[in-house]
Amino acid sequence: MNGRLWVNDPDCMVARPEIKERETWAAHLEGYGGVRFSSDNLAALDRRGLELTRRFLSQPQHGQRVGGE
């Protein structure tokens, strides 16, 4: 991975406090529907960053069923 994936990948959550637009980015990703992953060091996230990341990673992808429904 040459660094480009993390910069250009539209379904990668970045919720570090240094990311000024992390709320906007999280909202964008929630509607995107691609593969969901985070590039942050989870142990280094603040409370809000963890909340955003948990919410994002726990949502089903578009077309995915929840609870075997």
Residue pairs with C-beta under 8 A, 6 or more apart in sequence:
5 12
6 12
6 14
6 39
10 29
10 32
10 34
11 29
11 32
11 34
11 35
11 36
11 37
12 37
12 38
12 39
13 25
13 26
13 29
13 36
13 37
13 38
13 39
13 40
13 52
13 53
13 56
13 57
14 22
14 25
14 38
14 39
14 40
15 22
15 25
15 26
15 38
15 40
15 45
15 48
15 49
15 50
15 52
15 53
15 56
16 22
16 40
16 44
16 45
16 49
17 45
17 46
17 48
17 49
19 25
22 48
22 49
22 52
23 52
26 52
26 55
26 56
29 36
29 56
30 55
30 56
30 59
33 61
33 62
33 63
34 61
35 61
36 56
36 57
36 59
36 61
37 57
38 53
38 56
38 57
40 49
40 53
42 50
42 53
45 53
60 66
